[in-house]
Amino acid sequence: MKEGIIGILGGMGPEATLDLFQKVIKNTKAVRDQDHLRVLIDNNPKIPDRTPAILGSGENPVPMMIETAKNLERAGADFIVIPCVSAHYFINQLREGITIPVISIIEEVAGEIERRLPSIKRTGVIATTGTIRAGLFQNRLMEIGVEVLVPTTEDQEDLVMSAIYGESGVKSGFISSANKEKILKASNALIEKGAQGIIGGCTEVPLVVQQSDIQVPFFDSLNILALSAIRIAKGKVR
């Protein structure tokens, strides 16, 4: 059985790209180097920021996303995964620009909820403002009967976006207790409103928050994507 080659369209951001690669390695059942999957990474942090583009105030990231994906395609990748949730707003345009499949983190998270915890009818999502405004999780989860709760405007700016994009945020390299506390405060507010689970809907979120920090099921979108990539590539999951 021929294994597939995973292509990671990375750099959005670099820490999340590293985290996805690590999760592919850690979740692969292997006893020697050769048991691991081949992974190609183009870590391109020069791709324009997705959130301003979604909100209509930033440069279109699609041309550079396609260019980066084509690099992976030429290098031999069989399919592409993207360690950035907000980039999935542009996934259809990306798919039109290349010939290999692009796996959707939104679809994989929805599938995981459906398979693992079908009793969940209401979940919270912690994500960038672009992802929330675009309704990426809301629209997909509505199709499987799951209501999505999002932070208040105040919590979104003062807690979530501050923890991700702030001067001392995760994208600035601060994997800190202060940022963890902000994400947890926003998450707990959603739990108090009835969320039966929390989706780490930005790939920077699992860098500071894990299941042990949250009292309801935590859906680590990047870990779910890593497991899907392993299975699609016909690797063995640990």
VOSE-499625 format. One line per field, with one value per residue (C-alpha): x, y, z; residue in three letters; residue number from 1. Coordinates in Angstrom, 1 decimal. Each point is the difference from the previous one (the first is absolute). Example, Ala and Ser with C-alpha at 12.3 -4.5 7.8 and 13.67 -1.06 7.14 Angstrom:
2
xx	[12.3 | 1.4]
yy	[-4.5 | 3.4]
zz	[7.8 | -0.7]
code	[ALA | SER]
pos	[1 | 2]
This chain:
238
xx	[0.0 | 1.6 | 0.1 | -1.0 | 2.2 | -1.4 | 0.5 | -0.3 | -0.8 | 1.6 | 1.1 | -3.5 | 1.5 | 3.3 | -0.6 | -3.2 | 1.8 | 2.6 | -2.7 | -1.8 | 3.2 | 0.7 | -3.5 | 0.3 | 3.2 | -1.3 | -3.3 | 1.7 | 0.6 | 3.7 | 2.9 | 2.6 | 0.6 | -1.3 | -3.4 | -0.8 | -1.7 | 1.7 | -1.0 | 0.8 | -0.3 | 0.1 | 0.0 | -0.9 | -0.7 | -0.1 | -3.5 | -2.2 | -2.0 | -3.3 | -2.2 | 0.4 | -0.6 | -3.3 | -1.1 | 0.7 | 3.0 | 2.9 | 1.9 | -1.4 | 2.1 | -1.3 | 2.7 | 2.8 | -1.9 | -0.3 | 3.6 | 1.1 | -2.3 | 1.4 | 3.5 | -1.3 | -1.7 | 3.1 | 2.1 | -2.3 | -2.7 | -3.1 | -2.2 | 0.2 | -0.9 | 0.0 | 0.8 | -2.1 | -3.8 | -0.7 | 1.8 | -2.8 | -2.2 | 1.9 | 0.1 | -2.1 | 2.1 | 3.1 | -1.4 | -0.8 | 3.6 | 1.7 | -0.6 | 0.5 | -2.6 | -0.1 | -1.3 | -2.4 | 0.6 | -3.6 | -1.3 | 2.3 | -1.0 | -3.7 | 0.6 | 1.8 | -2.9 | -2.5 | 2.0 | 1.3 | -2.7 | -3.2 | -2.0 | 1.5 | -2.6 | 1.8 | 3.7 | 2.1 | 2.7 | 3.1 | 1.4 | 1.1 | -2.5 | 0.4 | -1.0 | -2.9 | -1.3 | 0.3 | -2.1 | 2.4 | -0.9 | -3.6 | -1.1 | 1.5 | -1.1 | -3.5 | -0.3 | 0.5 | -2.3 | 2.6 | -0.5 | 3.3 | 0.5 | 2.6 | 1.5 | -1.6 | 1.6 | 1.8 | 1.4 | 0.9 | 2.2 | 1.3 | 0.6 | 0.1 | 1.6 | 2.2 | 1.3 | 0.6 | 1.0 | 1.0 | 3.5 | 0.6 | -2.2 | 0.6 | 0.8 | 2.7 | 1.5 | -1.4 | -1.3 | -0.8 | -2.3 | -1.5 | -1.1 | -1.3 | -2.1 | -1.5 | -1.0 | -1.4 | -2.0 | -1.6 | -0.6 | -1.5 | -2.4 | -1.3 | -0.3 | -2.1 | -2.3 | -0.5 | 2.9 | 0.4 | 3.4 | 2.6 | 1.6 | 3.5 | -1.0 | 3.3 | 3.1 | 1.8 | -2.5 | 1.3 | 3.4 | -1.1 | -3.1 | -0.5 | -2.8 | 1.3 | -0.7 | -3.7 | -2.9 | -1.9 | 1.4 | 2.6 | 0.4 | 3.6 | -0.6 | 3.7 | 0.2 | -3.1 | 1.5 | 3.3 | -1.9 | -2.0 | 3.2 | 1.6 | -3.1 | -0.3 | 3.7 | -0.6 | 2.3 | -0.6 | -1.6 | 1.6]
yy	[0.0 | 3.2 | 2.8 | 3.5 | 3.0 | 2.7 | 3.7 | 2.6 | 3.5 | 1.7 | 3.3 | 1.2 | 0.0 | -1.6 | -1.4 | -1.6 | -1.5 | -1.5 | -1.3 | -1.8 | -1.6 | -1.2 | -1.3 | -2.0 | -1.5 | -0.7 | -1.5 | -2.4 | -3.5 | -0.6 | -1.9 | 1.3 | 3.0 | -1.9 | -0.6 | 3.8 | 1.7 | 2.3 | 3.6 | 3.0 | 3.4 | 3.5 | 2.3 | 3.3 | 2.7 | 2.6 | -1.0 | 3.0 | -0.1 | -1.8 | 1.8 | 3.5 | -1.5 | -1.6 | 3.2 | 2.0 | 2.0 | -2.1 | -1.4 | -3.1 | -3.0 | -2.3 | 0.6 | -0.8 | -2.9 | -1.5 | 0.7 | -1.8 | -2.9 | -0.4 | -0.3 | -2.9 | -1.5 | 0.2 | -1.5 | -3.1 | 0.6 | -2.2 | 2.3 | 3.2 | 0.9 | 3.6 | 0.8 | 3.2 | -0.1 | 3.5 | -1.0 | -2.4 | 2.9 | -0.1 | -3.8 | -0.2 | 2.6 | -2.0 | -3.2 | 1.5 | 1.1 | -3.4 | -3.6 | -1.9 | -0.2 | 2.5 | -1.5 | 2.3 | 0.4 | 1.2 | -3.3 | -2.1 | 1.7 | -0.4 | -3.6 | -0.6 | 1.5 | -2.1 | -3.2 | 0.4 | 2.1 | 0.0 | 0.9 | 3.6 | 2.5 | 3.2 | 0.8 | 3.1 | 1.1 | 2.0 | 1.4 | 3.1 | 2.7 | -0.8 | -3.7 | 1.0 | 2.7 | -2.3 | -2.6 | -2.8 | -2.3 | 1.3 | -0.8 | -3.5 | -1.0 | 1.2 | -2.7 | -2.7 | 1.6 | 1.7 | 3.6 | 2.0 | 2.6 | 2.7 | 2.5 | 3.4 | 2.8 | 1.2 | -3.5 | -0.5 | 3.1 | 0.2 | -3.7 | -2.1 | 2.5 | 1.4 | -3.5 | -0.8 | 3.2 | 2.3 | 1.4 | -2.8 | -2.5 | -3.5 | 1.3 | 2.0 | -3.1 | 0.3 | -3.4 | 1.4 | -0.6 | 3.5 | -1.0 | -3.3 | 1.8 | 2.2 | -2.9 | -1.9 | 3.0 | 0.3 | -3.8 | -0.1 | 2.8 | -2.1 | -3.1 | 2.1 | 0.8 | -3.7 | -1.1 | -3.8 | 0.2 | 2.5 | 0.1 | 1.3 | 1.7 | 1.9 | -2.2 | 2.3 | -1.0 | -3.5 | 1.4 | 1.4 | -2.0 | -3.8 | -2.4 | -0.1 | 3.8 | -0.2 | -1.8 | -0.9 | -1.8 | 2.1 | -0.5 | 0.7 | 0.8 | -0.4 | -3.4 | -1.1 | 1.2 | -1.9 | -3.3 | 0.5 | 0.6 | -3.1 | -2.1 | 1.5 | -0.7 | -3.6 | 0.3 | -1.8 | 2.1 | -0.5]
zz	[0.0 | -1.2 | 2.6 | -0.9 | 0.4 | 2.3 | -1.1 | 2.7 | -1.3 | 3.0 | 1.4 | 1.1 | 2.6 | 0.4 | 3.6 | -1.2 | -2.9 | 2.3 | 2.3 | -2.9 | -1.1 | 3.6 | 0.3 | -3.2 | 1.4 | 3.5 | -1.3 | -2.5 | 1.2 | -0.7 | 1.5 | -2.5 | -2.2 | -3.1 | 1.6 | 0.0 | -2.9 | -2.5 | 0.7 | -2.2 | 1.6 | -1.6 | 3.0 | -1.7 | 2.6 | -2.8 | -0.9 | 0.9 | 3.2 | -0.5 | 2.6 | -1.5 | -3.5 | 1.2 | 1.7 | -3.2 | 1.2 | -1.1 | -2.9 | -1.8 | 1.2 | -2.7 | -2.7 | 2.4 | 1.5 | -3.5 | -0.8 | 3.3 | -0.6 | -3.5 | 1.5 | 2.0 | -3.0 | -2.1 | 2.9 | 0.0 | 2.6 | -0.5 | 2.0 | 2.0 | 3.6 | 1.4 | 3.6 | -0.1 | 0.5 | -1.5 | -3.2 | -0.6 | -0.9 | -3.3 | -0.4 | -3.1 | -1.8 | 1.1 | -1.3 | -3.4 | -0.3 | 0.5 | -1.0 | 3.3 | 2.8 | 2.9 | 3.2 | 1.9 | 3.8 | 0.3 | -1.5 | 2.1 | 3.3 | -0.9 | -0.8 | 3.3 | 2.0 | -2.0 | 0.6 | 3.5 | 1.8 | -2.1 | 3.2 | -0.1 | -1.1 | 0.9 | -0.1 | 0.4 | -2.4 | 0.8 | -3.2 | -1.8 | -0.8 | -3.7 | 0.6 | 2.2 | -2.3 | -3.0 | 1.9 | -1.0 | 2.9 | 0.5 | -3.5 | -0.1 | 3.5 | -0.6 | -2.7 | 2.7 | 2.5 | 2.2 | 1.1 | 0.3 | 2.7 | -0.5 | 2.5 | 0.5 | -2.0 | 3.2 | 0.8 | -3.6 | -0.1 | 3.6 | 0.5 | -3.2 | -2.5 | 2.7 | 0.9 | -3.7 | -1.7 | 2.9 | 0.5 | 2.5 | -1.9 | -1.3 | -3.5 | 1.6 | 1.5 | 3.5 | 1.1 | 3.4 | 3.0 | -0.6 | -3.5 | 1.4 | 2.6 | -2.6 | -2.2 | 3.0 | 1.2 | -3.5 | -0.1 | 3.5 | -0.9 | -2.9 | 2.3 | 2.4 | -2.9 | -0.7 | -2.2 | 0.3 | -1.7 | -1.1 | -3.4 | -0.2 | -3.2 | -0.5 | -0.4 | 2.6 | 2.7 | 0.6 | 0.5 | 3.4 | 0.9 | 0.3 | 1.0 | 3.6 | 0.3 | -1.0 | 1.7 | -3.2 | -3.1 | -1.7 | -3.8 | -0.9 | -3.7 | -0.8 | 1.6 | -1.8 | -3.3 | 0.7 | 0.7 | -3.2 | -2.0 | 1.3 | -0.9 | -3.5 | -0.6 | 1.1 | 3.0 | 3.3 | 2.8 | 3.4]
code	[MET | LYS | GLU | GLY | ILE | ILE | GLY | ILE | LEU | GLY | GLY | MET | GLY | PRO | GLU | ALA | THR | LEU | ASP | LEU | PHE | GLN | LYS | VAL | ILE | LYS | ASN | THR | LYS | ALA | VAL | ARG | ASP | GLN | ASP | HIS | LEU | ARG | VAL | LEU | ILE | ASP | ASN | ASN | PRO | LYS | ILE | PRO | ASP | ARG | THR | PRO | ALA | ILE | LEU | GLY | SER | GLY | GLU | ASN | PRO | VAL | PRO | MET | MET | ILE | GLU | THR | ALA | LYS | ASN | LEU | GLU | ARG | ALA | GLY | ALA | ASP | PHE | ILE | VAL | ILE | PRO | CYS | VAL | SER | ALA | HIS | TYR | PHE | ILE | ASN | GLN | LEU | ARG | GLU | GLY | ILE | THR | ILE | PRO | VAL | ILE | SER | ILE | ILE | GLU | GLU | VAL | ALA | GLY | GLU | ILE | GLU | ARG | ARG | LEU | PRO | SER | ILE | LYS | ARG | THR | GLY | VAL | ILE | ALA | THR | THR | GLY | THR | ILE | ARG | ALA | GLY | LEU | PHE | GLN | ASN | ARG | LEU | MET | GLU | ILE | GLY | VAL | GLU | VAL | LEU | VAL | PRO | THR | THR | GLU | ASP | GLN | GLU | ASP | LEU | VAL | MET | SER | ALA | ILE | TYR | GLY | GLU | SER | GLY | VAL | LYS | SER | GLY | PHE | ILE | SER | SER | ALA | ASN | LYS | GLU | LYS | ILE | LEU | LYS | ALA | SER | ASN | ALA | LEU | ILE | GLU | LYS | GLY | ALA | GLN | GLY | ILE | ILE | GLY | GLY | CYS | THR | GLU | VAL | PRO | LEU | VAL | VAL | GLN | GLN | SER | ASP | ILE | GLN | VAL | PRO | PHE | PHE | ASP | SER | LEU | ASN | ILE | LEU | ALA | LEU | SER | ALA | ILE | ARG | ILE | ALA | LYS | GLY | LYS | VAL | ARG]
pos	[1 | 2 | 3 | 4 | 5 | 6 | 7 | 8 | 9 | 10 | 11 | 12 | 13 | 14 | 15 | 16 | 17 | 18 | 19 | 20 | 21 | 22 | 23 | 24 | 25 | 26 | 27 | 28 | 29 | 30 | 31 | 32 | 33 | 34 | 35 | 36 | 37 | 38 | 39 | 40 | 41 | 42 | 43 | 44 | 45 | 46 | 47 | 48 | 49 | 50 | 51 | 52 | 53 | 54 | 55 | 56 | 57 | 58 | 59 | 60 | 61 | 62 | 63 | 64 | 65 | 66 | 67 | 68 | 69 | 70 | 71 | 72 | 73 | 74 | 75 | 76 | 77 | 78 | 79 | 80 | 81 | 82 | 83 | 84 | 85 | 86 | 87 | 88 | 89 | 90 | 91 | 92 | 93 | 94 | 95 | 96 | 97 | 98 | 99 | 100 | 101 | 102 | 103 | 104 | 105 | 106 | 107 | 108 | 109 | 110 | 111 | 112 | 113 | 114 | 115 | 116 | 117 | 118 | 119 | 120 | 121 | 122 | 123 | 124 | 125 | 126 | 127 | 128 | 129 | 130 | 131 | 132 | 133 | 134 | 135 | 136 | 137 | 138 | 139 | 140 | 141 | 142 | 143 | 144 | 145 | 146 | 147 | 148 | 149 | 150 | 151 | 152 | 153 | 154 | 155 | 156 | 157 | 158 | 159 | 160 | 161 | 162 | 163 | 164 | 165 | 166 | 167 | 168 | 169 | 170 | 171 | 172 | 173 | 174 | 175 | 176 | 177 | 178 | 179 | 180 | 181 | 182 | 183 | 184 | 185 | 186 | 187 | 188 | 189 | 190 | 191 | 192 | 193 | 194 | 195 | 196 | 197 | 198 | 199 | 200 | 201 | 202 | 203 | 204 | 205 | 206 | 207 | 208 | 209 | 210 | 211 | 212 | 213 | 214 | 215 | 216 | 217 | 218 | 219 | 220 | 221 | 222 | 223 | 224 | 225 | 226 | 227 | 228 | 229 | 230 | 231 | 232 | 233 | 234 | 235 | 236 | 237 | 238]
